[in-house]
Amino acid sequence: MTQLSKHAAALAALALAAGASAIGDVQGIRALKSGDGCEIRIVGERLARPKVFTVNAGRSVLVEFDAKLVGKPSYLRVRFGGVQYATVGWFSAKPPKVRAHVWLAKAVAPVLEQRPNGWAILVNAPASKAEADEAFPSRVPPLEPKPTAAKAPEPTPL
């Protein structure tokens, strides 16, 4: 092997190792009540922003992670907050992809938010304070006063 091919092989091995470490781990799924709605949490480590698909006329939300599933696939019967059920399981092994599926009672627009231990799908639930502040200001800045017409200078006594 020439020196150049040895370097190319070493770089390819490093790139492959770096790509493998970038893959996250999905550990499970949870359903939490949030006001009148529901928060579906996909718990995991090193989870990058997932791809989100809406299917079945807006009644199903699929969230796809470039990750491995740690443990077994899960099924949750939720039946509150506008969510019927939620599942998480393998979508493909090579490349590793895990999908979460949330079946809604009726078509609504869920919100995806990052959490310290994964991601959350909010259905009929208020967005977090930070997300809400970003989306819409909570107060309006004061208006600048209108400039008044300039007064004529007062005569100075002689």
C-alpha positions in Angstrom: 0.0 0.0 0.0 1.2 3.4 -0.8 1.4 6.1 1.8 -1.5 8.0 0.2 -3.8 5.0 0.3 -2.9 4.4 4.0 -3.9 7.9 4.9 -7.1 7.6 2.9 -8.0 4.4 4.7 -7.3 6.0 8.1 -9.4 9.0 7.2 -12.3 6.8 6.1 -12.1 4.8 9.3 -12.2 8.0 11.3 -15.2 9.4 9.4 -17.0 6.1 9.9 -16.3 6.2 13.6 -17.4 9.8 13.9 -20.6 9.0 12.0 -21.4 6.1 14.3 -21.0 8.2 17.4 -23.4 10.9 16.1 -26.3 8.4 16.2 -28.5 8.9 19.2 -30.4 6.4 21.4 -34.2 6.3 21.8 -35.0 4.9 25.2 -38.7 5.0 25.3 -42.0 7.0 25.1 -44.2 8.6 27.7 -47.5 10.4 27.8 -48.2 13.2 30.2 -51.2 15.4 30.8 -50.6 19.0 30.0 -53.6 21.3 30.8 -56.4 20.1 28.6 -53.9 18.5 26.2 -51.3 15.8 26.1 -47.5 15.8 25.9 -45.9 12.8 24.2 -42.2 12.5 25.2 -39.7 10.6 23.3 -36.9 10.0 25.8 -33.3 9.5 24.6 -29.8 10.7 24.4 -28.0 12.6 21.7 -31.2 12.9 19.6 -30.8 15.4 16.8 -33.9 17.2 15.4 -36.2 14.6 13.9 -38.1 14.6 10.7 -41.8 15.1 11.2 -44.5 13.7 8.8 -48.3 14.2 9.0 -50.4 11.5 7.4 -54.0 10.2 7.4 -55.6 13.6 6.8 -53.7 15.1 9.7 -54.7 12.4 12.2 -51.3 10.7 12.5 -47.9 12.3 13.3 -44.7 10.4 12.5 -41.5 11.5 14.1 -38.3 9.9 12.6 -35.0 9.9 14.5 -31.6 9.0 13.2 -31.1 6.8 16.2 -31.0 3.3 17.6 -33.8 1.9 19.8 -32.6 0.8 23.3 -34.9 -1.9 24.6 -38.2 -3.0 23.0 -40.8 -1.2 20.9 -43.5 0.4 23.0 -47.3 1.0 22.6 -49.2 3.4 24.9 -53.0 3.6 24.9 -53.4 7.3 25.8 -57.0 8.4 25.2 -56.8 11.9 26.7 -55.9 15.3 25.4 -56.7 14.5 21.8 -54.3 11.5 21.5 -55.6 8.0 21.0 -52.3 6.1 21.2 -48.6 6.5 20.7 -45.9 4.0 19.6 -42.2 3.9 19.2 -40.2 1.3 17.3 -37.6 0.5 14.7 -38.1 1.8 11.2 -34.9 0.6 9.7 -31.7 -1.0 10.9 -29.3 0.2 8.2 -29.2 3.1 8.5 -30.6 3.0 12.0 -33.9 4.9 12.2 -36.5 4.9 14.9 -40.1 6.2 14.4 -42.6 7.4 16.9 -46.2 7.4 15.8 -48.9 9.5 17.5 -52.5 8.8 16.4 -54.8 11.8 17.1 -58.5 11.8 17.9 -59.0 14.6 15.3 -56.7 16.6 13.0 -54.8 19.2 15.0 -51.4 20.8 14.5 -49.1 19.4 17.2 -45.9 21.3 18.3 -42.5 19.7 18.5 -40.2 20.9 21.3 -36.8 19.8 22.5 -36.4 18.7 26.1 -33.2 18.0 28.1 -33.8 14.3 27.8 -35.3 14.1 24.3 -38.2 15.6 22.4 -41.9 16.3 23.1 -44.9 16.4 20.8 -47.5 18.8 22.3 -51.1 18.1 21.3 -53.7 20.7 22.5 -51.2 21.7 25.1 -49.6 25.1 25.7 -46.1 25.6 24.3 -43.3 26.1 26.9 -42.6 29.6 28.1 -39.5 30.0 26.0 -41.2 28.8 22.9 -44.2 31.1 23.5 -42.0 34.1 24.1 -40.2 33.4 20.8 -43.5 33.0 18.9 -45.3 36.1 20.1 -44.2 39.0 22.3 -45.9 39.2 25.7 -45.7 43.0 25.9 -45.7 45.9 23.5 -42.9 48.6 23.8 -44.1 52.1 24.6 -44.9 54.4 21.7 -42.6 57.3 21.1 -44.3 60.7 21.8 -45.2 62.7 18.7 -43.0 65.7 18.1 -44.8 68.9 18.8 -44.7 71.9 16.6 -41.8 74.2 17.3 -42.8 77.3 19.3 -41.8 80.7 18.1 -39.1 82.1 20.4 -40.4 84.5 23.0 -39.3 88.1 22.5 -36.7 89.2 24.9 -37.2 92.5 26.7 -34.9 95.3 25.8 
